[in-house]
């Protein structure tokens, strides 16, 4: 249903819109594809079939990421997530917090590159 799907060699980005309203906030519809060859019909979790570049058929289901998964993707530990969860924060806010976070491991690697470039320029 996504008119402009984004496909890369590294990751497959899926916009899941099953049973949800149309909006401009794609993050609210982020999901993962779970490969599953169990062909039982399930109205709540319909099967999705696609063919990749190598003509291999993939059958599975689309599942929305849970807040803990979103936080882990951003580099937070389970303990950090549990502390925030204990405050009683709603899932919608947990998703928003994860989306507003800066991915620590990515920023750390960028910092290392900047430091190396800076050291190399001083040596010259």
KOLKE-18640 format. One line per 10 residues: number of its first residue (from 1); their letters; for each residue x, y, z of N, C-alpha, C, CB. Coordinates in steps of 0.02 Angstrom, whole numbers, plus 50000, padded with zeros to 5 digits. Each point is the difference from the previous one (the first is absolute). Glycine has a CB too. Layout:
BEGIN
NUM> A> X Y Z X Y Z X Y Z X Y Z  ...
//
This chain:
BEGIN
1> XXXXXXXXXX> 50041 49940 50000 49959 50060 50000 50043 50063 50000 49911 49937 50060  50154 50057 49953 50044 50057 49999 50018 50017 49928 50046 49970 50114  49936 50088 49860 50012 50016 49930 50074 50010 49984 49888 50052 49997  50153 49960 50053 50071 50013 49987 50043 49960 50050 49973 50116 49955  50029 49817 50039 50038 49961 50050 50074 50011 49993 49910 49914 49999  50125 50086 50057 50072 50009 50001 50033 49932 50009 49989 50118 50047  50051 49861 49905 50034 49936 50003 50075 50012 49995 49902 49939 49948  50136 50032 50097 50073 50006 49999 50030 49931 50007 49995 50117 50050  50070 49878 49940 50034 49936 50009 50006 49983 50074 50064 50019 49894  49934 50032 50149 50011 49989 50072 49935 49985 50037 50099 50076 49993
11> XXXXXXXXXX> 49849 49960 49991 49938 49992 50039 49939 50008 49956 50059 50043 50101  49889 49926 49919 49936 50007 49966 49955 50042 50046 50013 49888 49938  49965 50169 50038 49956 50043 50039 49929 49988 49979 50091 50087 50012  49867 49896 50035 49931 49984 49985 49955 50052 50033 50027 49877 49991  49927 50149 49971 49949 50044 50029 49937 49958 50007 50051 50105 49948  49932 49879 50113 49942 49958 50013 49939 50044 50012 50073 49910 50050  49878 50084 49908 49940 50041 50006 49937 49958 50011 50055 50085 49927  49953 49851 50085 49942 49957 50012 49963 50023 50062 50059 49903 49944  49879 50110 50050 49956 50020 50055 50024 50063 50035 49972 49880 50016  50057 50167 49946 50019 50063 50031 49978 50057 49954 50099 49946 50059
21> XXXXXXXXXX> 49894 50113 49971 49980 50058 49961 50059 50025 49958 49916 50031 50089  50069 50007 49860 50051 50029 49958 50029 50060 50038 49943 49960 49892  50123 50046 50108 50031 50058 50031 50065 50016 49964 49948 49971 50112  50080 50085 49904 50064 50020 49971 50059 49979 50043 49943 50096 49947  50046 49871 50109 50052 49981 50046 50016 49926 49990 49964 50088 50082  50084 49898 49873 50015 49931 49983 50026 49960 50059 50025 50038 49886  50008 49995 50163 50027 49965 50058 49946 49964 50039 50089 50084 50006  49850 49941 49991 49945 49969 50036 49980 49934 49969 49960 50112 50034  50063 49876 49905 49981 49940 49965 50059 49953 49987 49909 50065 49947  50147 49945 50087 50058 49958 49989 49987 49930 50024 50075 50099 50011
31> XXXXXXXXXX> 49951 49853 49952 49988 49930 50017 50057 49958 49975 49876 50018 49995  50122 49919 50023 50050 49952 49976 49964 49943 49964 50079 50029 50094  49955 49942 49857 49973 49944 49963 50025 49936 50033 49997 50066 49891  49958 49891 50129 50017 49936 50030 49985 49946 49948 49974 50042 50118  50079 49924 49859 49989 49948 49950 49967 49940 50034 50101 50038 49934  49844 49939 50036 49959 49948 50029 49964 49963 49944 49985 50066 50108  50029 49871 49885 49969 49962 49946 49937 49964 50022 50112 49986 49951  49862 50030 50108 49937 49971 50023 49944 50037 49963 50049 49970 50116  49918 49996 49840 49952 50032 49955 49929 50005 50028 50069 49958 49907  49924 50037 50158 49933 50006 50029 49975 50072 49991 50025 49908 50084
41> XXXXXXXXXX> 49911 50098 49900 49971 50066 49989 49984 50032 50067 49952 49963 49889  50071 50097 50121 49990 50036 50063 49983 50072 49982 50080 49923 50065  49857 50096 49945 49979 50067 49980 50038 50055 50036 49888 49954 49976  50129 50034 50087 50034 50051 50039 50073 50008 49978 49925 49974 50096  50107 49972 49882 50069 50003 49979 50006 49966 49931 50041 49998 50120  49939 50038 49827 49999 49970 49934 50071 49984 49974 49894 50062 49976  50109 49889 49980 50063 49981 49970 50021 50053 49948 49974 49878 50019  50092 50132 49976 50029 50044 49950 50047 49958 49958 49989 50104 50075  50009 49905 49860 50044 49962 49955 50036 50051 49957 49923 49898 49999  50144 50094 49996 50038 50041 49954 50056 49960 49969 49971 50103 50066
51> XXXXXXXXXX> 50054 49920 49878 50054 49967 49964 50060 50047 50001 49919 49935 49925  50140 50039 50097 50059 50042 50003 50036 50003 49933 50012 49972 50121  50044 50063 49877 50037 50010 49937 50024 49934 49969 50037 50111 50043  49975 49840 50000 50023 49934 49975 49942 49955 49982 50103 50011 50070  49837 50016 49928 49939 49963 49982 49980 49948 50053 50029 50017 49880  49995 49992 50181 49981 49955 50055 49936 50026 50031 50121 49970 50023  49832 49986 49989 49935 50019 50029 50005 49999 50076 49939 49953 49900  50037 50100 50131 49998 50006 50073 49927 50006 50022 50115 50055 50003  49866 49904 50045 49932 50001 50027 50006 50015 50075 49956 49918 49912  50005 50127 50112 50004 50016 50071 49945 50047 50022 50121 49983 49994
61> XXXXXXXXXX> 49892 50047 50062 49951 50046 50030 50037 50063 50021 49927 49904 50040  50036 50151 49964 50029 50063 50023 49979 50010 50073 49997 50050 49882  50053 49965 50159 49988 50011 50071 50028 50067 50020 50004 49876 50022  49956 50163 50014 50022 50065 50024 50054 49990 50053 49886 50050 49975  50165 49993 50025 50051 49998 50052 49969 50021 50066 50090 50025 49915  49930 49941 50139 49977 50020 50067 50048 50053 50026 49949 49885 50022  50029 50155 50028 50043 50054 50025 50069 49977 50021 49897 50056 50037  50109 49887 49997 50066 49976 50022 50046 49990 49940 49946 49944 50100  50028 50029 49845 50041 49989 49940 50024 50066 49971 49936 49895 49975  50020 50155 50025 50019 50066 49975 50056 50030 50043 49882 50017 49956
71> XXXXXXXXXX> 50112 49976 50109 50051 50027 50045 50066 49963 49990 49911 50032 50083  50086 49902 49909 50062 49961 49990 50034 50019 49934 49951 49906 50068  50009 50107 49880 50029 50022 49936 50036 50067 50007 49909 49938 49940  50070 50102 50108 50031 50065 50011 50060 49994 50048 49890 50055 49981  50126 49885 50042 50060 49990 50041 49988 50001 50075 50061 50050 49908  49876 49954 50114 49987 50000 50071 50001 49928 50027 49930 50104 49988  50087 49889 50075 50001 49934 50031 49929 49983 50024 50121 50015 50035  49869 49921 49980 49937 49978 50027 49986 50033 50068 50013 49891 49940  50040 50118 50099 49993 50032 50066 49976 50072 49993 50090 49925 50045  49938 50111 49907 49978 50070 49989 49927 50002 49979 50118 50031 49967
81> XXXXXXXXXX> 49862 49924 49988 49931 49998 49978 49954 49984 50059 50036 49965 49884  49983 49986 50157 49959 49979 50057 49989 50057 50049 50043 49884 49986  50008 50158 50024 49993 50057 50046 49947 50049 49974 50121 49987 50034  49881 50026 49901 49951 50046 49971 49930 49968 50001 50090 50052 49926  49907 49884 50058 49936 49964 50000 49968 50002 50069 50042 49926 49908  49999 50071 50144 49975 50000 50070 49966 50065 50018 50091 49922 50030  49921 50131 49932 49967 50064 50014 49927 50000 49978 50110 50057 49987  49871 49892 49975 49931 49996 49976 49989 50036 49934 49966 49993 50118  50088 50022 49847 49995 50035 49936 49961 49957 49950 50109 50060 50022  49847 49972 49940 49960 49965 49950 50044 49978 49941 49899 50067 50034
91> XXXXXXXXXX> 50079 49880 49932 50037 49975 49942 50012 50055 49948 49952 49887 50020  49997 50155 49968 50007 50053 49950 50059 50046 50018 49877 49994 49976  50131 50021 50088 50055 50042 50022 50067 49963 49997 49921 50062 50074  50077 49872 49940 50062 49960 49994 50024 49998 49928 49964 49930 50098  49990 50063 49855 50019 50002 49929 50029 50069 49982 49909 49916 49973  50059 50137 50051 50023 50067 49985 50070 50012 50029 49880 50040 49999  50131 49938 50064 50065 50008 50031 50054 49963 49960 49945 50011 50112  50039 49929 49865 50049 49961 49960 50014 50037 49935 49960 49892 50051  49988 50134 49918 50009 50036 49937 50039 50065 50007 49894 49949 49963  50102 50082 50095 50036 50063 50012 50072 49988 50023 49892 50053 50028
101> XXXXXXXXXX> 50125 49886 49988 50067 49984 50026 50052 50003 49944 49948 49928 50090  50113 50085 49931 50057 49997 49955 50032 49932 50011 50019 50128 50001  49994 49836 49945 50028 49933 50006 50072 50005 50023 49923 49957 49909  50089 50024 50154 50064 50010 50033 50058 49968 49963 49938 50005 50107  50055 49932 49873 50057 49967 49967 50018 50032 49934 49966 49894 50056  49986 50133 49908 50014 50035 49937 50037 50064 50014 49897 49950 49947  50080 50089 50101 50033 50063 50017 50070 49987 50026 49888 50052 50027  50121 49895 50011 50067 49982 50025 50048 49987 49942 49947 49951 50103  50031 50012 49847 50043 49985 49942 50015 50064 49960 49951 49884 49994  49999 50160 49999 50012 50064 49966 50052 50040 50038 49881 50000 49955
111> XXXXXXXXXX> 50114 50001 50112 50048 50035 50042 50070 49973 49991 49910 50022 50082  50097 49912 49913 50067 49970 49989 50030 50022 49933 49965 49901 50069  49993 50102 49880 50024 50022 49934 50021 50073 50002 49924 49916 49944  50036 50126 50088 50017 50071 50006 50066 50008 50038 49878 50031 49998  50130 49931 50056 50062 50003 50039 50059 49980 49958 49935 49975 50104  50058 49972 49857 50055 49976 49957 50018 50052 49946 49963 49882 50021  49986 50147 49948 50012 50052 49950 50035 50059 50032 49898 49964 49936  50081 50056 50123 50030 50056 50036 50074 49985 50016 49887 50030 50048  50127 49909 49976 50069 49981 50016 50043 49998 49936 49959 49934 50099  50014 50041 49847 50037 49998 49936 50015 50070 49974 49945 49891 49974
121> XXXX> 50009 50155 50034 50011 50068 49975 50053 50036 50043 49881 50004 49956  50124 49981 50108 50050 50030 50044 50070 49972 49983 49913 50014 50091  50089 49923 49889 50064 49967 49984 50029 50028 49935 49962 49897 50059  49998 50129 49897 50024 50025 49935 50024 50068 50007 49922 49930 49942
//
